Amino acid sequence: MKLLGSIYIAIAILVLTTAIGWYVDIHNEQMHERHLTVHTQLERMARLQQELNGMLSTAVLEENTLRASTYDRVGTDLDSTLQSVKQLTATLGLSDEITVVQADHDKLRTIEAHAIAAMRQEQWLQARRLLFDDDYLLTKKLYEINSETAVGALTAELGAQAQRFAKARTAALGLRVGAVLLLIGVSVVFSRRLREELRERERLGQEIQAANAMLEDSVRKRTAELEAANHQLATLSTTDSLTGLANRRKFDEVWQTEWQRATRQGTPLAVIMLDVDFFKRYNDHDGHQAGDVCLQQVAHILSGGIHRAGELVARYGGEEFVLVLPGADIADAYASAERIRVAVQAAAIAHADSPLGPVVTVSVGLAAGIPRIGTHPEHLLRAADAALYRAKAQGRNCCCLSPADLA
């Protein structure tokens, strides 16, 4: 934890000193630009004042007011430049120097205004006296001196600012170097401890790997046993224990799936229901064990009637069986039903107490069609069941179509 704390401290110092250096550089550049602008403006003031002086001197000496025609424009530029300098130096500690320059400027402008007025009234002697008077010349000289003083003060301020920024930058750099050295030292200690921890982890990893290998082998064996048991349970849960066919649960799942597929794809679907004729008499005459054998034989015959993928034969309940025929229309379904009926009769399973003859027979009902959206799956099943009852009513051992299929 101490190492981690040292790393955090070093990183914080690096970030802080980098930010300080960045701030100092930006601020220094801004201050330099501001000083340069002020210096330029002060020089512009001196140049404009010289231009005014020359303009007024020429005009009064030649007694020509046209020589001073641009006085107002140049004077306005000079006033604007002075205001700009005052704003720029508001935070530079030059207020006293600029105040003195402002006072000299105002005094010069006042005298010059009187001289301009005298020129415009053709009072050249008065204008000459004002512009060449000792008071005006002294004020002009003081203005020049004070302007140079302001420039010097500005230069000194710039140097002082540069020194302060240099000290700040040096201090930040020193802290940054210290932080880097701290990081290096912490890294060396951390690296040493890390190597020790890695060696210990490698030893523990080998022990854990050996233990995991034993555990994985045990889990693998147990998983295989569980998968086999689950597979057996799944098979038992969907298989009729007597006949080995799919049970009612499996049929319901397959029927829902095939119904939805046929509805989605617009393909035909058929269902066949059949019932062993007079099976109760068979049990009463030959016994339930013989009845179970009879159902197994019928189931074997039905399984042999499955010819296409997706078809299913299931024990529906008791002596009743059901076949699902995806993709089969009514003609295909009827052909399959008749083939199954004939096969059961041809198997010649003895039925001594059957009114129809000495062998087991079945009655078959079937329905087929293309399911439509909104039609319940039970509709086709009920239709096949109704057809089965019609087959029984017509004397059994026959196949009957649904009177109202979906085609």
Beta strands, then each sheet from edge to edge (+ up, - down):
strand 1: 269-276
strand 2: 312-317
strand 3: 320-326
strand 4: 362-369
strand 5: 399-401
sheet 1: 2+ 3- 1+ 4- 5-
end
